[in-house]
Amino acid sequence: MAKSFIDLNSEISEHINSKDKISVKSSKINSQLEKYVLKIITEILKKFNQEKYIEMLYTITKELAINGVKANQKRIFFEDQ
């Protein structure tokens, strides 16, 4: 079962420190999901003292996610026709 963002936020550092695989699945992008992804990226890069890449990596990740959602919506739309 999916966990709430509040539960996930409190566990991010623990998962990163134990080198667990983190995967995010969503059918839409909203501000809460964006904040969650930013926190994941920030925590990982802080661990390796690479905070200078946070904005760049976040922008790339966000654009890829948006493009993926759009592509899936188009696929579903055109399959129905």
C-alpha positions as CSV (number, residue, x, y, z in Angstrom):
1,M,0.0,0.0,0.0
2,A,1.2,3.5,-0.7
3,K,2.5,5.6,2.1
4,S,1.6,9.3,2.7
5,F,4.1,12.0,2.0
6,I,4.3,12.7,5.8
7,D,5.4,9.2,6.5
8,L,7.8,9.2,3.6
9,N,9.4,12.5,4.5
10,S,10.3,11.2,7.9
11,E,11.9,8.1,6.5
12,I,14.0,9.6,3.6
13,S,17.2,10.1,5.6
14,E,16.9,6.6,7.0
15,H,16.5,5.0,3.5
16,I,19.3,7.1,2.0
17,N,21.7,6.2,4.8
18,S,20.9,2.5,4.5
19,K,21.3,2.7,0.7
20,D,17.8,1.5,0.0
21,K,16.3,1.8,-3.4
22,I,13.9,4.7,-3.6
23,S,11.3,4.7,-6.3
24,V,8.5,7.2,-6.8
25,K,5.4,6.4,-8.9
26,S,2.7,8.8,-9.6
27,S,0.2,9.5,-12.4
28,K,0.4,13.2,-11.9
29,I,2.9,15.9,-10.8
30,N,1.8,18.1,-7.9
31,S,3.5,20.5,-5.5
32,Q,3.7,17.9,-2.8
33,L,5.4,15.4,-5.0
34,E,7.8,18.1,-6.3
35,K,8.8,18.9,-2.7
36,Y,9.3,15.2,-1.9
37,V,11.5,14.7,-5.0
38,L,13.5,17.8,-4.1
39,K,14.0,16.5,-0.5
40,I,15.3,13.1,-1.8
41,I,17.7,14.8,-4.2
42,T,18.9,17.2,-1.5
43,E,19.5,14.5,1.0
44,I,21.4,12.3,-1.4
45,L,23.6,15.1,-2.6
46,K,24.3,16.4,0.9
47,K,25.5,12.9,1.9
48,F,28.2,13.2,-0.8
49,N,28.9,17.0,-0.2
50,Q,27.6,17.9,-3.7
51,E,25.0,20.4,-2.8
52,K,26.0,22.6,-5.8
53,Y,24.2,20.2,-8.1
54,I,20.8,20.3,-6.3
55,E,19.1,22.8,-8.6
56,M,20.4,21.3,-11.8
57,L,19.5,17.7,-10.9
58,Y,16.1,18.7,-9.6
59,T,15.3,20.6,-12.8
60,I,16.4,17.6,-14.9
61,T,14.4,15.2,-12.8
62,K,11.3,17.3,-12.9
63,E,11.4,17.8,-16.7
64,L,11.9,14.0,-17.2
65,A,8.9,13.3,-14.9
66,I,6.7,15.8,-16.6
67,N,7.6,14.5,-20.0
68,G,6.9,10.9,-18.9
69,V,3.5,11.9,-17.5
70,K,2.6,13.7,-20.8
71,A,3.8,10.7,-22.9
72,N,1.7,8.3,-20.9
73,Q,-1.4,10.5,-21.2
74,K,-0.9,10.8,-24.9
75,R,-0.5,7.0,-25.2
76,I,-3.7,6.4,-23.3
77,F,-5.6,9.1,-25.3
78,F,-4.6,7.7,-28.7
79,E,-5.2,4.0,-27.6
80,D,-8.8,4.9,-26.9
81,Q,-9.4,6.3,-30.4
